[in-house]
Amino acid sequence: MSESSRVAQVFVLGLDDHNREVLEALPDAENYRFHPLLTIEELQYGDEIPVQELLDKAKAELDAFDGTVDAVIGFWDFPVSTMVPLLCSHARTHCASLESVIKCEHKYWSRLEQQKVIDEYPAFGLVDPDGDKQPPEGLRYPMWVKPVKSFSSDLAFGVEDEDQFRDALAEISEKIGRVGEPFEVILNRLDLPPELAEAGGRACLVEETMQGQQVTLEGYVRGDEVHIFGVVDTVNRDDVPSQDRFQYPSSLPEAAAERMAEVSRRIVRQVGLDNTTFNIEFFWDSDADRIRVLEVNPRHSQSHAELFANVDGAANHRAMLELALGRDPHMPHRQGPHAMAAKWFLRRLSDGRATRVPTAEEVAAVESAVPGVTVDVIVSEGERLSELPDQDSYSYKIANIYIGGADEAELSDKFDRCAEMLTFRFE
């Protein structure tokens, strides 16, 4: 069998059932065999994240495989995002360097790197949640305070005055160790600038609040070429600072998207990313025609996978796979079954324990009754919402609803129908 026709053996960190379905639905899925490498539960859902133990276990699984390890991939945030470069190095497969990944993932280091090549960032600074009581000099309220490393907006707080600032730091100080301490284990592998080395993994980024339409540019880099293959809207709720949905294609004017693409290219080249997908989140203030960078992620967003599949004809996982195998990605464009798609979050604003969630049969009935919809229930009976992983600081996701349709009105109608048909109860 020739090298080009051989089925590639691909190991996926934290492969869950939902993303396995996405991978196996890729147009060329028969060319890959996907192997789970650790579980998402042991990687992200425990009270602690023993990152060195996880690395050792993953390396042992790779070494025990009776065959060729062609690629190691992952689409989750920490620790998956930082483990992938280390495991790729171990298996001698294609990936971005650990240092370039950390320059994106460390929120303060990322701002320092952006500062060298762009002007489109907010005023920012660094604070110690264990000791500081005031924001850095020169920063104005309202502002956001968040650990230099967190995921899913956990421990990220919008604050409007000194009392809220101190309350946020107190809560962060209590809980930051779960991610901050294992992140420090990864940081110790690098030769950090003195300021970052001194701050460690328990520090916080503080930055002035940005306004406007929130969007995410998805792309990839290979060699000198930085490609943008999609722009996704992030639509936030009006009542709490939580995401309502992701929607694709974006409603952003083309001129603003082009400016964001150029900013993205400068950042990606500055931090040294290569052989990887990425996504960069922006705000566009239409009144001032001003763009600002919110966050740089050295991976594509698995939350956008169905959006690209529905509209373009292939999930963004495809670009990640081809890069991991040393190939130039070939992403289709507007070849999917729908003109527009969204990932909608069904949320509850108060805590509670689930006493009833939709059954598999009820979910199947909803998907049959509402064409172009996939429902992913993420709370189980008996679970308390405040104990669930992957939640922000203001509300609780209880289901993800992926929707394809002709326009925004159809997407909204389908979401309302699904929300009405899905029965949850809490106490």
N, C-alpha and C positions, 0 to 999 in steps of 0.2 A: 504493500500500500504506500503510495507517495505521501510526502509530508503534507502537501496541500489538501489531500483527501482524507487524511487521518482525523478521527474525531478528537477534538481538543479536550483535555481533562482540566476542568476549571474548578478551583476550590473557592467557596464563597463563605466569608466570615459572617456568621449570624444569619444564615439562610433560613428565612421563615416561609411558611406555606404560601402567603400572598405573593411574595417576590419570586418564589419558585414558579408560580403560575405565570408571572410576567416574563420571566426569562424563557420559559418553555413555550411562550406564545410569540417569541421573536421570529421574524420571517425565515431565518436560517438556523433555527434552534437545533435542527438535526445534526449540525456540525459540532455541537458541544455536549459534553456530559458534565452536569453540575454536581459537585460534591459538597455537602455541608461541612463547614470547619468551625467547630464550637457552635453553641446555640446562642440566640439573641438573649435568652433568659440569663445565661451565665455571664454574658458579656456586659449587659446593661441593667438588668433588673434586680440584682442583689443589693443588699444593704451596703456592701463594699465592692470595689472594683480591683481585684488583685491582679494588676496588669502584668506583672512579671510571671506569675503562675499561669496566666492565660497565654502569654507568649510561649512559655515552655511547653505547655500542653499542645498548642497549635503546631509548633515545630515538630513535636513528636508524632502528631497525626500525619503531617506531610512526609516525614521521614519513613513512616511505616507503610506508605502507599506503594503498592506493587505496580508501578508504572511511572510514566513521565508526568510531572507536575508542570503543566503548560502555562497556567496563570493562577494568581491569587488576587481576588477582588473583594470589595466590600462597599456598601453604599450607606452605611450608618455613620453617625457621628462618633465621638470618643466613647470607648477606646478603639473602635474598629478603624477609624480613619488614620490613627497613628500607628496601629499595628500592621496595617497593610504594607507600608514601605519596609518595615523590619522583616516581615515574612517573605516579601518579594526578594529582598536581599538574600535571605536564607535559601530560598528556592532558586535564585538566579533567574528571576523572571522580570518583565518590564513593569516599571512604576515610577512615580515621582520620588525625589529624595526626601528623607525624613525632615531635613532642615527646611526645605521649601514648604512642606506641609505645615510644619509648626509655625512658620512665619505667617501663615494664613490663620491657623487655628487659635493662636495666642492673640487675643483681641487687641492688646496694647502693642505688641510687637508688630502686628499687622498695620496698625495706625502709623507707627514709626516708619515702616517701609513705604506706605502710601505717601507719607509726607515728603518723601524724597523725589517723587515723580509726578504727583498730581496736586491739585488745589481743592478737589471736590470731596472734602471731609469736614466733619463738625469739629468745633473746639473740644479737646479731650484732655484727660489727665489720668494719673494713677493714684489709688488710695489703698491703705491697709485697713481692711474691715475689722481687724482686731485692735486697732489703736486710734485711727483717725476719727475725728468728729466733724470735720469740715471738708467740703469739696476743694479741689485744687484752686488756687488763686486765679481769678480771671474768668472762671466758668459761671454762667448765669442759669438760673432756674427758668423753665423746667428742664430737667435733665434725666438721663438714665444712668443707673448704676448696676453693674453686672460683673460677675467673676470673669477673670481673663480667660477662663475656659469653663463653659457649661454647654448644655444642649437643650433643644426644644424650649428655649426661653426660660428655663428653670432658673430661679433666683435672679431674674432680671426685673428691676423695678423702676417704673417711672415715678419721679419725685418732683414736687413743686415747691418745697420749702425745707428749712433746716430740720424740722421735726421729722418729716417723712424721710429725709436723707439718713438721719440717725437710726430711725426704725428699720429702714432697709438694711443698713450695715449690720445692725444687731442680728437680724434674721439670717443674713448671708454668713456672718461669722459663725453662727451656730451650725449651719448646714454645708458650708463650702468644702469641708474636708473630704466628702464622699468622692467628688471629682477632682478637687484641687490637689489632694495628696498623690493619687496615682498619676495625675498629669505631671507632677513634679518628678516622678520616677522617669518619665519619658524625657522631660527637659534636661535631666542630669546626663543624658547621652550626648548632649550637644555642647559646643563651646559658645555659651550665651554672652551677649553684651553684659557688662557689669551691672547695669541698672536692672536688667531682667533677672539675672542670677540672684541678686540680692532680694528682689521682690518674691521670687518663688511662685508656687502654684496657688497660693491663697490670696493673691492680690486681686484688686478690682479695677476695671476700666470705668471711668466716669466721662460722659460726653453729653453735650447739649442736645436737646430733643430736635429731631428733624421733622419736617412737615411735607405733605404732598402725596402724590400717588406712589404706592410702593410696588416695585417690580423686581423680577429676578432675571438676569441674563444667564442662560445656560450655554456652555461651550466646551471646547477641548483644546489642548495644546500638544503638538508633536513637533519637536525640533524648533525651527524658527517660526512655524505657522501657528497662529492663534485664531481659532474659528469660533464664531457665535452661531448656534443653530436654532435658537428660540428665545423669545421673551415672554415671560409669564407674569400675569397680574397677581398680586397678593391683595385681596380685598379684606379689610379689617372690619370688625363689628363696631357699631356706634355706641353700645352700652358699656363694654369693657375692652381693655387693650388686648384682645385676642383675635386670632385670624378667623375669618368667616369661611373663606374658600381661596383656592388657587384657581385661576381661570386662564385659558389659552385658546387662541392667540391673544396677546396683550392689546389693549386699546391705546397704548402709548403712541404718540406721533413719531413718525419715522425719523425725523431730525433728532429728536431727543434720544431715540434708541441708538442712532449712529454715534452720538457723543458718548453715550454710556459704553458702547463697544470699544471706542478708542481708549477711554479710561481703563476699561478691563484689560486691554492689551498691554498697557503700560504697567499695570499692577502685576499681571501674570509674569511678564518678563523681569520685572524688578525682583520679585521673590524667587525666581528661578524655577518655577513649575515647568514640568515636562512630562510627557507620556501620561497624561491624566485628563479626565473631565474636570470641570469646575463650575461653580455657580456664584455669581456676585449679586448681592441685593442692593438696590438703590431706592432713593426717593427722588421724585421729580416734582418740584414746586412750579405749577403751571403759571401762577401769577408772576413770579419772579423769573421764570424760565431758568431755574437753578436745579442742578442735580447734586446729590450727595451720596457717597458710598455708605451703606449701612454695615455690610458684612461680606467677607471673602471666605468662600468654602472650597477647599481643594478636592472636591468630589461633586458629582452631579446629585440632584435631588431625587431620591427614590419616590418622594411624594408626587413628583411630576410625571412619573413613568406612564401612567394610563393616559395622561393628557396628550403626550406626544404620540402614543399609540393610536388614540382615537382620531387625532387631527392629521398627523403626518404619516402614520402607517407603521411606525416602529417605536418602541419605548427607548428612552435615552440610555437604558442599560446597554443598548447595542454599541454605542460609542465607547463606553467603558470596557466592554469585552474586547473589541477590536484593538484598542490601545494596549490592553494587558497582554495581547498576543503579538504585539509589535507591528500592527497593521494601521494603515490610514483608515479612519472611520468613514463609512458611507451611510449618511443619514438621509432617509427619504424626506420629502417636503410636500405637505398638503395632499398626501395620497391615502389618508385614513378615511374611515366611514362617516365621520362627522365634521362639520365646519367649525364647531366650538366644543370645548370640553372643560370640566371643572372637577376639582376634588373639594367636596363640601364637608365641613366639620359639623356633626350633630353634637351640641354641647349642652351641659347642665351648669348653671352658675353657682349652685351651692353643693356642699359636700353631702354625702349620703352613702349608705350601703345598698347595693343592688339586690332587690328581692325578686325581680323578674327581668329577664332580657329576652329579646326575640330568639326563637328556636331556629335551627338550620332550615326547617321546613317553612317557617314564616319568612325568613330571608329569601329563600328560593321563590316563594310566592310573590314577594315584592318585586324581585328582579324579573319575573315573568310578566307581571302586570304593568311594569314601567320599563319599556324598551330602552336599551342603551345605558342601563344602570347596573353597577356592582356595589354591593353593600358589605362592609367589613366591620362587624361589631367588635369593639375593643374592650368592653367590660364584661366580666363573667358574673354569674349569679353568686352573691355572697361577698364580692369584692367591694372595698371602700374606695371611693373615688380619689381621696387625698393620698392613697397609698399606691395608686397606679403610676407607672413610669410614663415618660414622654408627655408631660403636662406642663403648661405654662403656670404663671403665678396668679392668674386671675379667673380661670374657669377650668372645666373638665371635659375633655373629649370622650364621648361614649360610643361614637361610630364615625367611620369615614364613608362617605358616599361618593363614588366616582360616576360622573354623568357625562354622556355625550349628547349633543343636540345641534339644531340648526342655528340657534342664536341664544342670547342671554335670557330672554323671556322663557324659552323652552326649558333651559337648564333650571331656572328658578321654579317653574311649575313642577318639574319632575322632582326636585328636592322637597318641595312642600308635600307632594303626594307620598313620597317615601317616609318623611318624618311623621306624617299622620298615620301611616300603616304600621310603623315599627313601635311596638309597645314595650316601654321600659317602666319599671317601678322602683322607687328608692325609699328607704326609711332612714 
